[in-house]
Amino acid sequence: MKTFEVLAHTLRARGVDVIFHITGAPNIDLTVECQKLGISLVGVRHEQAAVAMAFAYARVRGRPGVCLAPAG
């Protein structure tokens, strides 16, 4: 099992059902694996937007809020 697969399965096992993200080359495999596991992806245009959305999601839903962005 590859690292991105382990991470995706761990996120799913921890109750993550949505990830707020910016797609980039380093995280494409992870986002594809998350989609295969039924985790929804919400694309954003700025890292701060992803963080704010994940924080709000966690507060409102009482579930883990996750954001993901490529380095750079």
C-alpha positions as CSV (number, residue, x, y, z in Angstrom):
1,M,0.0,0.0,0.0
2,K,1.4,3.4,-0.9
3,T,1.6,6.4,1.4
4,F,-1.3,8.3,-0.2
5,E,-3.5,5.2,0.1
6,V,-2.7,4.8,3.8
7,L,-3.4,8.5,4.4
8,A,-6.8,8.3,2.6
9,H,-7.8,5.2,4.5
10,T,-6.8,6.8,7.8
11,L,-8.8,10.0,7.0
12,R,-11.9,7.9,6.2
13,A,-11.4,5.8,9.3
14,R,-11.3,8.9,11.4
15,G,-14.7,10.1,10.0
16,V,-13.5,12.6,7.4
17,D,-16.2,12.9,4.7
18,V,-15.2,16.2,3.1
19,I,-11.8,17.8,2.2
20,F,-11.5,21.4,1.2
21,H,-8.5,21.6,-1.2
22,I,-6.5,23.1,-3.9
23,T,-5.4,20.5,-6.5
24,G,-1.7,20.4,-7.2
25,A,0.8,17.8,-8.6
26,P,1.9,16.6,-5.1
27,N,-1.6,15.7,-3.9
28,I,-3.3,14.4,-7.0
29,D,-2.9,10.8,-6.1
30,L,-4.3,11.5,-2.6
31,T,-7.4,13.3,-3.9
32,V,-8.1,10.5,-6.4
33,E,-7.8,7.9,-3.6
34,C,-10.1,10.0,-1.3
35,Q,-12.7,10.1,-4.1
36,K,-12.6,6.4,-4.5
37,L,-13.3,6.0,-0.7
38,G,-16.3,8.3,-1.0
39,I,-14.7,11.4,0.5
40,S,-16.1,14.6,-1.1
41,L,-13.7,17.2,-2.4
42,V,-14.5,20.9,-2.4
43,G,-12.2,22.9,-4.6
44,V,-11.1,26.3,-3.4
45,R,-8.9,29.1,-4.9
46,H,-6.9,30.1,-1.9
47,E,-5.4,28.3,1.1
48,Q,-7.0,30.6,3.6
49,A,-10.4,29.8,2.1
50,A,-9.8,26.1,2.6
51,V,-8.8,26.6,6.2
52,A,-11.8,28.8,7.0
53,M,-14.2,26.4,5.3
54,A,-12.7,23.4,7.1
55,F,-12.9,25.2,10.4
56,A,-16.5,26.2,9.9
57,Y,-17.4,22.7,8.7
58,A,-15.9,21.2,11.9
59,R,-17.7,23.7,14.1
60,V,-21.1,23.3,12.5
61,R,-21.0,19.5,11.8
62,G,-19.0,18.4,14.8
63,R,-16.8,16.3,12.5
64,P,-13.1,16.6,11.5
65,G,-12.5,19.6,9.2
66,V,-9.7,18.9,6.7
67,C,-7.9,21.1,4.2
68,L,-5.3,20.2,1.7
69,A,-3.0,22.3,-0.5
70,P,0.2,21.7,-2.5
71,A,3.5,23.2,-1.3
72,G,4.6,26.4,-3.1
